[in-house]
């Protein structure tokens, strides 16, 4: 079987996941994703299977692949918004992903961003590297109210960590996980997202990008619903927010900061509007890029492919 691997995290991190893939004896090619439609079209039909990251699997790409050899897609990671799942189903190309393996790393990254911002770690590091001893005044997070939008695996893990750090936890999701909420009664579940917007001092987004969630942080939300000048944290998908509105919100002091691990276009474009803006911290989509998480996701991605191909484990 001929397999294409495009996940850079998988490629860049040695571990058991790489050993497992190499042990299969596949004819293996590696490209550094995320690959766009025009990059995939000439090559996608050459492979029986792809272990992908956030490549652009449009209907056109999937049809071209199916005309050739493509029969399986194993997504390294959780989000499937870059894959046209309806087209894949129509063509009979099964698509798998890796849920429930990156929540520790991503929830830790949320808090790393928050601590960095509130303790001024980024600006004070840059200052001392230039020989200065200027000292900023930071903020404690203990006693603050965090609103978690999306109570999936990452949201639940963040809720536990936030409570342990002394924060009040609000949470919203379209699905109410009664078992989790019963076991963690410090989480105040709200059925109306506006309650998060009006009460939270910190808002952390944990949702997939869909037609419904695109630009959920928009001008109406920022200028009519946010009440506490919150810090906004996004480790999910860049298109959940309207980037130009974020900049307007910072200038108008409707939000204190925007801390993001994701952008609407990745890798970052040269003219990215969020780059270099005060009170914005950007990391290059590395929330789940820890050794432990990469190995777990990599093993699951390979195992999923083996199951798709009907190989005994």
C-alpha positions, 0 to 999 in steps of 0.5 A: 500500500502506498501512503502519504503522510502530511502531518508535520507534528507526526514527522517532526517528533520521533516516537512509537508512532513513527516506529509503528508506521515504519513497521507496516512496510508501506511505500511511504511518502512525506510532504509538509502540510497543510497542503492546499487544493491545488497542491493536492490535485496533482498527487492525491490519486497516487496514494491508497491512503493519507495520514493528514493534518489540516490539508484541504480535502475539498470535493474536487480533491476527493473526487480526483483521489477516488479516480486514482487509488485513494481509499482511506483518510486517517486524520492526525488530530481532531478537527475535520472541518478541512475535509468535505465529509459529505463528498467523502461519504458519497464516494465511499472514502472512510475518514477517521480522526483522533478524539480524546487524546490531546485535551491535556496538552491543549488545556495546558496551552490555554493556561500557558497563554493566560499566565503569559499574558497576565504575568507579562512574561512575553514583554518582560522577557523581551525587555530583559533580553534588551538589558532593561530591568523595567518591571510590569505589574501583573494580574492574578487569575485566582478568583476570576471567572472563566467561561468555557465555550464548548465542553468537549474533551478539552473544555472538560479538562480546562474546567478541572484545571481552572477550578484547581487554580481557584477560578470560578468556572462557567461552561456552555455547550449545545449538549449537556454532559450530565455525568460530567457536571454531576461529578464536577459540581463546581462547573456552572453550566449555562444554557444561554451563551450570552451568560458567558459573554456577560459574566466571564472575565476570561473566555476560552473557545473550544468549538469546531469551525462550522457554518454556524460557528464561523465568526461567532465572535463578531461585532454584535457580540463584542459591542453589545454582549461582552460586559467585563472587558474579557480576555479571549483565548482561542485554541480551536479554529481561527475562523471562529473570530472576525479578526478585524473585529478583534482589533476594533475590540482591543482599540475600544477596550471591549476586550483586554487581550486576544490569545490565540494558537490558531489563525484563519489562514495557516501558516501565517500570511505575510499580511496577517492583520493580527500580527504585531498588534498590542495585547495579542499573543499568537502561537503557531498552532502548537497547543497539542504539539507536546511529545506525549500528545503527538505520540498518542495522536500518531499511534491512534492515526496509524491504528485507525488506518490499519483498521480501515485497511482491515489489518489485524492488530 
